[in-house]
Amino acid sequence: MKKIRFVWMLLILILLMPGISACSGEGQAEQAEEQAEVLVLAAFDESSYLRKQVELYNAAQSDYNIMIKQYERSEKPEEDGVLRLQREIVSGNGPDLIDFGNGYTTSDIVGMYTEDLYAWLGEEGRKACFDNVLTAFSYQEGLYAVPLGFLLKSFAGRTENLGDRSGWTIGEMMECFREQDKERLLYPGAFKMDVFSTILTGSLEYYIDWETGECAFDGEEFRAVLEFCNGFSQQMEIEEAFSVKETFQEDRALLMPVRISTIYDICRTELIFGGQEVTFVGFPVESGCGTMIESCGPVLAVSSGSRHKEAAWEFIRQCLDAPAQRELPSGFPICRSVLEDQLGDAMEMTYEADENGAQYPVVKEQVIFEGEEPTDIYSITGEQADRLLGLLEGARACSQTDHRIYQIFLDEAANYFGGAKSLEETADVIQARVSMYVAEKIK
């Protein structure tokens, strides 16, 4: 009986051994996963692109796993995710990585809660990127957040009206417009508040020194902007049969606000002007190029409180490398080689065969004007590619609008445009309110 019991026990153990081995393997895998350090990524946007990059990072890493934690911006200080994030970093409970998203402004990194990424990029990394874009996003000579993609904002017009300018001051803009035919619009749909907000969207940073906290909204230049805008109609006035294409081809407007976020936008602008030579004059600024750079998509940073800065930087480096840059859903990649490849592809005609084997060119983009048949684009010319690259490389300033400051502008300018306050009162109140806000941010 003892022998029988022993044999049965031995058989049971043999049968159970594979199960024991499997359980042990699963336990080891779980233990390894538990041992991986968690990097927290604070995100202000819901981005499928960013999620994919996180998944790729996690799959390639054995020591680290990124977890995304959502934050939200708010006009109310007590509910604002940026202020909450800064408090958490100061207290030592902040995330490792940050994606400031499409709402990014310079004020987000004032106070240096994030690491200077120039130290991580190095000389080779800077050469691989559009360095003028990195410079535009720098603060006190440091890069405390880096955009993965960007777009350009500018004003375009006929060269015969604007000359070969690449920039102008507000005074030059006003003088140029006043010299035009009285029937010529500044741009279609221009009215007081729209002109004011459009001009400031491009030149806001020129009136604020985030390093010293000084503002210049009570000076003659800013008052001239307010006064100029007050000369337009109170509301937008556009006829029902209005056509953007006809307006510019018939030279009935001086400027067209343009947003250049794809390679083919350069063609769209030229088509609107009917083949006339076009000048990209930009927004009115004190000096230099008036074409502005705006972030597009994720704007990444490493928290100064992170205990795993090198691992956090590895994620940003991954997002700056060519494979990730090629997959950006919108805007231009900051990686120079990727954009150059895209320009090369755009200059080449692509053909496909129909059912009979005949070759036909593939439409790469369509320009659509309301009430008209779409215009097909099959490729861009070498001249168009050079011009676009020149615009991208020539832009020097960052156009990122702080929405709290923007709201102060809208509130106070409305009082002036409506006649409730004088020009001097309005400029003084804007100066006081914005100065107070900026002072609080740089404490």
Contacts in CASP RR format, 6 or more apart in sequence:
PFRMAT RR
TARGET T0000
AUTHOR 0000-0000-0000
METHOD contacts of the structure
MODEL  1
MKKIRFVWMLLILILLMPGISACSGEGQAEQAEEQAEVLVLAAFDESSYL
RKQVELYNAAQSDYNIMIKQYERSEKPEEDGVLRLQREIVSGNGPDLIDF
GNGYTTSDIVGMYTEDLYAWLGEEGRKACFDNVLTAFSYQEGLYAVPLGF
LLKSFAGRTENLGDRSGWTIGEMMECFREQDKERLLYPGAFKMDVFSTIL
TGSLEYYIDWETGECAFDGEEFRAVLEFCNGFSQQMEIEEAFSVKETFQE
DRALLMPVRISTIYDICRTELIFGGQEVTFVGFPVESGCGTMIESCGPVL
AVSSGSRHKEAAWEFIRQCLDAPAQRELPSGFPICRSVLEDQLGDAMEMT
YEADENGAQYPVVKEQVIFEGEEPTDIYSITGEQADRLLGLLEGARACSQ
TDHRIYQIFLDEAANYFGGAKSLEETADVIQARVSMYVAEKIK
32 62 0 8 1.000
33 65 0 8 1.000
36 61 0 8 1.000
36 62 0 8 1.000
36 63 0 8 1.000
36 64 0 8 1.000
36 65 0 8 1.000
37 63 0 8 1.000
37 64 0 8 1.000
37 65 0 8 1.000
37 308 0 8 1.000
37 311 0 8 1.000
38 64 0 8 1.000
38 65 0 8 1.000
38 66 0 8 1.000
38 67 0 8 1.000
39 64 0 8 1.000
39 65 0 8 1.000
39 66 0 8 1.000
39 67 0 8 1.000
39 95 0 8 1.000
39 96 0 8 1.000
39 97 0 8 1.000
39 306 0 8 1.000
39 308 0 8 1.000
39 311 0 8 1.000
39 312 0 8 1.000
39 315 0 8 1.000
40 66 0 8 1.000
40 67 0 8 1.000
40 69 0 8 1.000
40 94 0 8 1.000
40 95 0 8 1.000
40 96 0 8 1.000
40 97 0 8 1.000
41 50 0 8 1.000
41 54 0 8 1.000
41 66 0 8 1.000
41 67 0 8 1.000
41 68 0 8 1.000
41 69 0 8 1.000
41 95 0 8 1.000
41 96 0 8 1.000
41 97 0 8 1.000
41 98 0 8 1.000
41 99 0 8 1.000
41 315 0 8 1.000
42 69 0 8 1.000
42 71 0 8 1.000
42 85 0 8 1.000
42 94 0 8 1.000
42 95 0 8 1.000
42 97 0 8 1.000
42 98 0 8 1.000
42 99 0 8 1.000
42 303 0 8 1.000
43 50 0 8 1.000
43 68 0 8 1.000
43 69 0 8 1.000
43 70 0 8 1.000
43 71 0 8 1.000
43 98 0 8 1.000
43 99 0 8 1.000
43 101 0 8 1.000
44 70 0 8 1.000
44 71 0 8 1.000
44 72 0 8 1.000
44 73 0 8 1.000
44 81 0 8 1.000
44 82 0 8 1.000
44 99 0 8 1.000
44 100 0 8 1.000
44 101 0 8 1.000
44 103 0 8 1.000
45 99 0 8 1.000
45 101 0 8 1.000
45 102 0 8 1.000
45 103 0 8 1.000
45 297 0 8 1.000
45 298 0 8 1.000
46 70 0 8 1.000
47 99 0 8 1.000
47 101 0 8 1.000
47 297 0 8 1.000
47 298 0 8 1.000
48 329 0 8 1.000
49 297 0 8 1.000
49 298 0 8 1.000
49 327 0 8 1.000
49 328 0 8 1.000
49 329 0 8 1.000
50 68 0 8 1.000
50 99 0 8 1.000
50 298 0 8 1.000
51 68 0 8 1.000
52 327 0 8 1.000
53 315 0 8 1.000
53 318 0 8 1.000
53 319 0 8 1.000
53 324 0 8 1.000
54 66 0 8 1.000
54 68 0 8 1.000
54 315 0 8 1.000
56 318 0 8 1.000
56 324 0 8 1.000
57 64 0 8 1.000
57 66 0 8 1.000
57 314 0 8 1.000
57 315 0 8 1.000
57 318 0 8 1.000
58 64 0 8 1.000
58 65 0 8 1.000
58 66 0 8 1.000
61 311 0 8 1.000
63 311 0 8 1.000
64 308 0 8 1.000
64 311 0 8 1.000
66 97 0 8 1.000
66 315 0 8 1.000
69 95 0 8 1.000
71 81 0 8 1.000
71 82 0 8 1.000
71 84 0 8 1.000
71 85 0 8 1.000
72 79 0 8 1.000
72 81 0 8 1.000
73 80 0 8 1.000
73 81 0 8 1.000
73 82 0 8 1.000
73 103 0 8 1.000
73 403 0 8 1.000
74 80 0 8 1.000
74 81 0 8 1.000
75 403 0 8 1.000
75 404 0 8 1.000
75 407 0 8 1.000
77 83 0 8 1.000
82 100 0 8 1.000
82 108 0 8 1.000
85 94 0 8 1.000
85 95 0 8 1.000
85 98 0 8 1.000
85 113 0 8 1.000
86 111 0 8 1.000
86 113 0 8 1.000
88 94 0 8 1.000
88 95 0 8 1.000
89 95 0 8 1.000
89 113 0 8 1.000
89 303 0 8 1.000
89 304 0 8 1.000
89 305 0 8 1.000
90 113 0 8 1.000
92 305 0 8 1.000
94 303 0 8 1.000
94 305 0 8 1.000
94 306 0 8 1.000
95 303 0 8 1.000
95 306 0 8 1.000
96 302 0 8 1.000
96 303 0 8 1.000
96 306 0 8 1.000
96 307 0 8 1.000
96 308 0 8 1.000
96 309 0 8 1.000
96 311 0 8 1.000
96 312 0 8 1.000
97 300 0 8 1.000
97 301 0 8 1.000
97 302 0 8 1.000
97 303 0 8 1.000
97 306 0 8 1.000
97 312 0 8 1.000
97 315 0 8 1.000
97 316 0 8 1.000
98 114 0 8 1.000
98 145 0 8 1.000
98 300 0 8 1.000
98 301 0 8 1.000
98 302 0 8 1.000
98 303 0 8 1.000
99 298 0 8 1.000
99 299 0 8 1.000
99 300 0 8 1.000
100 108 0 8 1.000
100 145 0 8 1.000
100 299 0 8 1.000
100 300 0 8 1.000
100 301 0 8 1.000
101 295 0 8 1.000
101 297 0 8 1.000
101 298 0 8 1.000
101 299 0 8 1.000
102 295 0 8 1.000
102 296 0 8 1.000
102 297 0 8 1.000
103 295 0 8 1.000
103 400 0 8 1.000
103 403 0 8 1.000
104 145 0 8 1.000
104 147 0 8 1.000
104 295 0 8 1.000
104 299 0 8 1.000
104 400 0 8 1.000
105 400 0 8 1.000
105 401 0 8 1.000
105 402 0 8 1.000
105 403 0 8 1.000
106 139 0 8 1.000
106 205 0 8 1.000
106 210 0 8 1.000
106 398 0 8 1.000
106 400 0 8 1.000
106 402 0 8 1.000
107 210 0 8 1.000
107 402 0 8 1.000
107 438 0 8 1.000
107 441 0 8 1.000
108 145 0 8 1.000
109 139 0 8 1.000
109 144 0 8 1.000
109 145 0 8 1.000
109 301 0 8 1.000
110 139 0 8 1.000
110 210 0 8 1.000
110 441 0 8 1.000
110 442 0 8 1.000
111 441 0 8 1.000
111 442 0 8 1.000
112 140 0 8 1.000
112 144 0 8 1.000
112 304 0 8 1.000
113 303 0 8 1.000
113 304 0 8 1.000
114 144 0 8 1.000
114 145 0 8 1.000
114 301 0 8 1.000
114 302 0 8 1.000
114 303 0 8 1.000
114 304 0 8 1.000
115 144 0 8 1.000
115 301 0 8 1.000
115 302 0 8 1.000
115 303 0 8 1.000
115 304 0 8 1.000
115 306 0 8 1.000
115 309 0 8 1.000
115 313 0 8 1.000
116 142 0 8 1.000
116 143 0 8 1.000
116 144 0 8 1.000
117 142 0 8 1.000
117 143 0 8 1.000
117 144 0 8 1.000
117 145 0 8 1.000
117 146 0 8 1.000
117 301 0 8 1.000
117 302 0 8 1.000
117 313 0 8 1.000
117 316 0 8 1.000
118 126 0 8 1.000
118 134 0 8 1.000
118 138 0 8 1.000
118 142 0 8 1.000
118 143 0 8 1.000
120 302 0 8 1.000
120 313 0 8 1.000
120 316 0 8 1.000
120 317 0 8 1.000
121 129 0 8 1.000
121 134 0 8 1.000
121 143 0 8 1.000
125 320 0 8 1.000
126 134 0 8 1.000
128 320 0 8 1.000
128 335 0 8 1.000
128 336 0 8 1.000
128 337 0 8 1.000
129 320 0 8 1.000
129 334 0 8 1.000
129 335 0 8 1.000
129 336 0 8 1.000
130 150 0 8 1.000
130 334 0 8 1.000
130 336 0 8 1.000
130 339 0 8 1.000
130 392 0 8 1.000
130 393 0 8 1.000
132 293 0 8 1.000
132 393 0 8 1.000
132 394 0 8 1.000
132 395 0 8 1.000
132 396 0 8 1.000
133 147 0 8 1.000
133 150 0 8 1.000
133 293 0 8 1.000
133 334 0 8 1.000
133 395 0 8 1.000
134 143 0 8 1.000
134 146 0 8 1.000
134 334 0 8 1.000
135 396 0 8 1.000
136 293 0 8 1.000
136 395 0 8 1.000
136 396 0 8 1.000
136 397 0 8 1.000
136 398 0 8 1.000
137 143 0 8 1.000
137 145 0 8 1.000
137 146 0 8 1.000
137 147 0 8 1.000
137 293 0 8 1.000
137 295 0 8 1.000
137 299 0 8 1.000
137 398 0 8 1.000
139 210 0 8 1.000
139 211 0 8 1.000
140 211 0 8 1.000
144 301 0 8 1.000
145 299 0 8 1.000
145 300 0 8 1.000
145 301 0 8 1.000
146 299 0 8 1.000
146 300 0 8 1.000
146 301 0 8 1.000
146 316 0 8 1.000
146 320 0 8 1.000
146 334 0 8 1.000
147 295 0 8 1.000
147 296 0 8 1.000
147 297 0 8 1.000
147 298 0 8 1.000
147 299 0 8 1.000
147 334 0 8 1.000
148 297 0 8 1.000
148 298 0 8 1.000
148 299 0 8 1.000
148 300 0 8 1.000
148 319 0 8 1.000
148 320 0 8 1.000
148 324 0 8 1.000
148 325 0 8 1.000
148 328 0 8 1.000
148 333 0 8 1.000
148 334 0 8 1.000
149 295 0 8 1.000
149 296 0 8 1.000
149 297 0 8 1.000
149 298 0 8 1.000
149 328 0 8 1.000
149 331 0 8 1.000
149 332 0 8 1.000
149 333 0 8 1.000
149 334 0 8 1.000
150 293 0 8 1.000
150 294 0 8 1.000
150 295 0 8 1.000
150 296 0 8 1.000
150 331 0 8 1.000
150 332 0 8 1.000
150 334 0 8 1.000
151 259 0 8 1.000
151 260 0 8 1.000
151 261 0 8 1.000
151 293 0 8 1.000
151 294 0 8 1.000
151 296 0 8 1.000
151 330 0 8 1.000
151 331 0 8 1.000
151 332 0 8 1.000
152 258 0 8 1.000
152 259 0 8 1.000
152 260 0 8 1.000
152 261 0 8 1.000
152 291 0 8 1.000
152 292 0 8 1.000
152 293 0 8 1.000
152 294 0 8 1.000
152 391 0 8 1.000
152 392 0 8 1.000
152 395 0 8 1.000
153 201 0 8 1.000
153 202 0 8 1.000
153 257 0 8 1.000
153 258 0 8 1.000
153 259 0 8 1.000
153 260 0 8 1.000
153 283 0 8 1.000
153 291 0 8 1.000
153 292 0 8 1.000
153 294 0 8 1.000
153 399 0 8 1.000
154 257 0 8 1.000
154 258 0 8 1.000
154 260 0 8 1.000
154 280 0 8 1.000
154 281 0 8 1.000
154 282 0 8 1.000
154 283 0 8 1.000
154 290 0 8 1.000
154 291 0 8 1.000
154 292 0 8 1.000
154 391 0 8 1.000
155 187 0 8 1.000
155 255 0 8 1.000
155 256 0 8 1.000
155 257 0 8 1.000
155 258 0 8 1.000
155 280 0 8 1.000
155 281 0 8 1.000
155 282 0 8 1.000
155 283 0 8 1.000
156 255 0 8 1.000
156 256 0 8 1.000
156 258 0 8 1.000
156 269 0 8 1.000
156 273 0 8 1.000
156 278 0 8 1.000
156 279 0 8 1.000
156 280 0 8 1.000
156 281 0 8 1.000
156 282 0 8 1.000
157 248 0 8 1.000
157 254 0 8 1.000
157 255 0 8 1.000
157 256 0 8 1.000
157 273 0 8 1.000
157 278 0 8 1.000
157 279 0 8 1.000
157 280 0 8 1.000
157 281 0 8 1.000
158 248 0 8 1.000
158 251 0 8 1.000
158 273 0 8 1.000
158 276 0 8 1.000
158 277 0 8 1.000
158 278 0 8 1.000
158 279 0 8 1.000
159 276 0 8 1.000
159 277 0 8 1.000
159 278 0 8 1.000
159 279 0 8 1.000
160 276 0 8 1.000
160 277 0 8 1.000
161 176 0 8 1.000
161 180 0 8 1.000
161 251 0 8 1.000
161 254 0 8 1.000
162 176 0 8 1.000
162 254 0 8 1.000
162 279 0 8 1.000
162 281 0 8 1.000
163 279 0 8 1.000
164 279 0 8 1.000
165 172 0 8 1.000
165 279 0 8 1.000
165 281 0 8 1.000
166 280 0 8 1.000
166 281 0 8 1.000
166 282 0 8 1.000
166 288 0 8 1.000
166 289 0 8 1.000
166 290 0 8 1.000
166 291 0 8 1.000
166 394 0 8 1.000
167 281 0 8 1.000
167 282 0 8 1.000
167 284 0 8 1.000
167 285 0 8 1.000
167 288 0 8 1.000
167 289 0 8 1.000
167 290 0 8 1.000
167 291 0 8 1.000
168 176 0 8 1.000
168 281 0 8 1.000
168 282 0 8 1.000
168 284 0 8 1.000
168 285 0 8 1.000
168 290 0 8 1.000
169 221 0 8 1.000
169 284 0 8 1.000
169 285 0 8 1.000
169 286 0 8 1.000
169 287 0 8 1.000
170 199 0 8 1.000
170 203 0 8 1.000
170 221 0 8 1.000
170 224 0 8 1.000
170 225 0 8 1.000
170 228 0 8 1.000
170 284 0 8 1.000
171 224 0 8 1.000
171 284 0 8 1.000
172 284 0 8 1.000
173 284 0 8 1.000
174 224 0 8 1.000
174 228 0 8 1.000
176 254 0 8 1.000
177 186 0 8 1.000
177 254 0 8 1.000
180 254 0 8 1.000
183 252 0 8 1.000
184 251 0 8 1.000
184 252 0 8 1.000
184 253 0 8 1.000
184 254 0 8 1.000
185 247 0 8 1.000
185 252 0 8 1.000
185 253 0 8 1.000
185 254 0 8 1.000
186 195 0 8 1.000
186 232 0 8 1.000
186 253 0 8 1.000
186 254 0 8 1.000
186 255 0 8 1.000
187 253 0 8 1.000
187 254 0 8 1.000
187 255 0 8 1.000
187 256 0 8 1.000
187 257 0 8 1.000
188 238 0 8 1.000
188 242 0 8 1.000
188 244 0 8 1.000
188 247 0 8 1.000
188 253 0 8 1.000
188 256 0 8 1.000
189 236 0 8 1.000
189 237 0 8 1.000
189 238 0 8 1.000
190 232 0 8 1.000
190 236 0 8 1.000
191 232 0 8 1.000
191 233 0 8 1.000
191 234 0 8 1.000
191 235 0 8 1.000
191 236 0 8 1.000
191 237 0 8 1.000
192 229 0 8 1.000
192 230 0 8 1.000
192 231 0 8 1.000
192 232 0 8 1.000
192 233 0 8 1.000
192 234 0 8 1.000
192 413 0 8 1.000
192 417 0 8 1.000
193 229 0 8 1.000
193 410 0 8 1.000
193 413 0 8 1.000
193 414 0 8 1.000
193 417 0 8 1.000
194 236 0 8 1.000
195 228 0 8 1.000
195 229 0 8 1.000
195 232 0 8 1.000
196 225 0 8 1.000
196 226 0 8 1.000
196 229 0 8 1.000
196 409 0 8 1.000
196 413 0 8 1.000
196 417 0 8 1.000
197 406 0 8 1.000
197 409 0 8 1.000
197 410 0 8 1.000
198 257 0 8 1.000
199 225 0 8 1.000
199 229 0 8 1.000
199 283 0 8 1.000
199 284 0 8 1.000
200 225 0 8 1.000
200 401 0 8 1.000
200 406 0 8 1.000
200 409 0 8 1.000
201 283 0 8 1.000
201 399 0 8 1.000
201 401 0 8 1.000
201 406 0 8 1.000
202 283 0 8 1.000
202 285 0 8 1.000
202 292 0 8 1.000
202 397 0 8 1.000
202 399 0 8 1.000
202 401 0 8 1.000
203 283 0 8 1.000
203 284 0 8 1.000
203 285 0 8 1.000
204 399 0 8 1.000
204 401 0 8 1.000
204 402 0 8 1.000
204 405 0 8 1.000
204 406 0 8 1.000
205 397 0 8 1.000
205 398 0 8 1.000
205 399 0 8 1.000
205 400 0 8 1.000
206 285 0 8 1.000
206 286 0 8 1.000
206 397 0 8 1.000
207 215 0 8 1.000
207 216 0 8 1.000
207 217 0 8 1.000
207 222 0 8 1.000
208 214 0 8 1.000
208 215 0 8 1.000
208 216 0 8 1.000
208 405 0 8 1.000
208 434 0 8 1.000
208 438 0 8 1.000
209 215 0 8 1.000
210 438 0 8 1.000
210 441 0 8 1.000
210 442 0 8 1.000
211 442 0 8 1.000
213 435 0 8 1.000
213 438 0 8 1.000
213 439 0 8 1.000
213 442 0 8 1.000
214 435 0 8 1.000
215 431 0 8 1.000
215 434 0 8 1.000
215 435 0 8 1.000
215 438 0 8 1.000
216 222 0 8 1.000
216 431 0 8 1.000
217 427 0 8 1.000
217 430 0 8 1.000
217 431 0 8 1.000
217 434 0 8 1.000
218 427 0 8 1.000
218 428 0 8 1.000
218 430 0 8 1.000
218 431 0 8 1.000
219 427 0 8 1.000
221 286 0 8 1.000
222 427 0 8 1.000
222 430 0 8 1.000
223 423 0 8 1.000
223 424 0 8 1.000
223 427 0 8 1.000
225 284 0 8 1.000
226 413 0 8 1.000
226 416 0 8 1.000
226 423 0 8 1.000
226 426 0 8 1.000
226 427 0 8 1.000
227 423 0 8 1.000
229 413 0 8 1.000
229 417 0 8 1.000
230 416 0 8 1.000
230 417 0 8 1.000
230 423 0 8 1.000
234 417 0 8 1.000
234 418 0 8 1.000
243 369 0 8 1.000
243 370 0 8 1.000
244 256 0 8 1.000
244 272 0 8 1.000
244 369 0 8 1.000
244 370 0 8 1.000
245 271 0 8 1.000
245 272 0 8 1.000
245 274 0 8 1.000
245 369 0 8 1.000
245 372 0 8 1.000
246 252 0 8 1.000
247 253 0 8 1.000
248 256 0 8 1.000
248 272 0 8 1.000
248 273 0 8 1.000
248 274 0 8 1.000
249 272 0 8 1.000
249 273 0 8 1.000
249 274 0 8 1.000
249 276 0 8 1.000
255 281 0 8 1.000
256 269 0 8 1.000
256 272 0 8 1.000
256 273 0 8 1.000
258 265 0 8 1.000
258 269 0 8 1.000
258 280 0 8 1.000
259 265 0 8 1.000
260 266 0 8 1.000
260 269 0 8 1.000
260 388 0 8 1.000
260 391 0 8 1.000
261 296 0 8 1.000
261 330 0 8 1.000
261 331 0 8 1.000
261 332 0 8 1.000
262 331 0 8 1.000
262 365 0 8 1.000
263 342 0 8 1.000
263 343 0 8 1.000
263 346 0 8 1.000
263 380 0 8 1.000
263 385 0 8 1.000
263 388 0 8 1.000
264 346 0 8 1.000
264 364 0 8 1.000
264 365 0 8 1.000
264 367 0 8 1.000
264 377 0 8 1.000
264 380 0 8 1.000
266 380 0 8 1.000
266 384 0 8 1.000
266 387 0 8 1.000
266 388 0 8 1.000
266 391 0 8 1.000
267 365 0 8 1.000
267 367 0 8 1.000
267 377 0 8 1.000
267 380 0 8 1.000
267 384 0 8 1.000
268 367 0 8 1.000
269 278 0 8 1.000
270 278 0 8 1.000
270 384 0 8 1.000
271 367 0 8 1.000
271 375 0 8 1.000
272 369 0 8 1.000
280 291 0 8 1.000
280 391 0 8 1.000
281 290 0 8 1.000
282 289 0 8 1.000
282 290 0 8 1.000
282 291 0 8 1.000
282 292 0 8 1.000
283 290 0 8 1.000
283 291 0 8 1.000
283 292 0 8 1.000
283 399 0 8 1.000
284 290 0 8 1.000
285 397 0 8 1.000
288 396 0 8 1.000
289 394 0 8 1.000
289 395 0 8 1.000
289 396 0 8 1.000
289 397 0 8 1.000
290 395 0 8 1.000
290 397 0 8 1.000
291 391 0 8 1.000
291 394 0 8 1.000
291 395 0 8 1.000
292 395 0 8 1.000
292 397 0 8 1.000
292 398 0 8 1.000
292 399 0 8 1.000
293 395 0 8 1.000
293 396 0 8 1.000
293 397 0 8 1.000
293 398 0 8 1.000
293 399 0 8 1.000
294 398 0 8 1.000
294 399 0 8 1.000
294 400 0 8 1.000
295 400 0 8 1.000
296 328 0 8 1.000
296 330 0 8 1.000
296 331 0 8 1.000
296 332 0 8 1.000
297 328 0 8 1.000
297 329 0 8 1.000
297 330 0 8 1.000
297 331 0 8 1.000
298 319 0 8 1.000
300 315 0 8 1.000
300 316 0 8 1.000
300 319 0 8 1.000
302 309 0 8 1.000
302 312 0 8 1.000
302 313 0 8 1.000
302 316 0 8 1.000
303 312 0 8 1.000
306 312 0 8 1.000
318 324 0 8 1.000
319 325 0 8 1.000
320 334 0 8 1.000
320 335 0 8 1.000
321 335 0 8 1.000
322 335 0 8 1.000
322 337 0 8 1.000
322 338 0 8 1.000
325 333 0 8 1.000
325 334 0 8 1.000
325 335 0 8 1.000
325 338 0 8 1.000
326 333 0 8 1.000
326 338 0 8 1.000
332 339 0 8 1.000
332 392 0 8 1.000
333 339 0 8 1.000
333 342 0 8 1.000
339 389 0 8 1.000
339 392 0 8 1.000
343 380 0 8 1.000
343 385 0 8 1.000
343 388 0 8 1.000
343 389 0 8 1.000
344 385 0 8 1.000
346 364 0 8 1.000
346 379 0 8 1.000
346 380 0 8 1.000
346 385 0 8 1.000
347 379 0 8 1.000
347 380 0 8 1.000
347 381 0 8 1.000
347 382 0 8 1.000
347 385 0 8 1.000
348 379 0 8 1.000
349 361 0 8 1.000
349 362 0 8 1.000
349 378 0 8 1.000
349 379 0 8 1.000
350 361 0 8 1.000
350 362 0 8 1.000
350 364 0 8 1.000
350 378 0 8 1.000
351 359 0 8 1.000
351 360 0 8 1.000
351 361 0 8 1.000
351 362 0 8 1.000
352 359 0 8 1.000
352 360 0 8 1.000
352 362 0 8 1.000
353 359 0 8 1.000
353 360 0 8 1.000
354 360 0 8 1.000
361 378 0 8 1.000
362 378 0 8 1.000
363 376 0 8 1.000
363 377 0 8 1.000
363 378 0 8 1.000
364 377 0 8 1.000
364 378 0 8 1.000
364 379 0 8 1.000
365 376 0 8 1.000
365 377 0 8 1.000
366 374 0 8 1.000
366 375 0 8 1.000
366 376 0 8 1.000
366 377 0 8 1.000
367 374 0 8 1.000
367 375 0 8 1.000
367 377 0 8 1.000
368 374 0 8 1.000
368 375 0 8 1.000
369 375 0 8 1.000
380 388 0 8 1.000
404 437 0 8 1.000
405 434 0 8 1.000
405 437 0 8 1.000
408 430 0 8 1.000
408 433 0 8 1.000
408 434 0 8 1.000
408 437 0 8 1.000
409 430 0 8 1.000
412 421 0 8 1.000
412 426 0 8 1.000
412 429 0 8 1.000
412 430 0 8 1.000
412 433 0 8 1.000
413 426 0 8 1.000
413 430 0 8 1.000
415 421 0 8 1.000
415 426 0 8 1.000
416 422 0 8 1.000
416 423 0 8 1.000
416 425 0 8 1.000
416 426 0 8 1.000
421 429 0 8 1.000
END
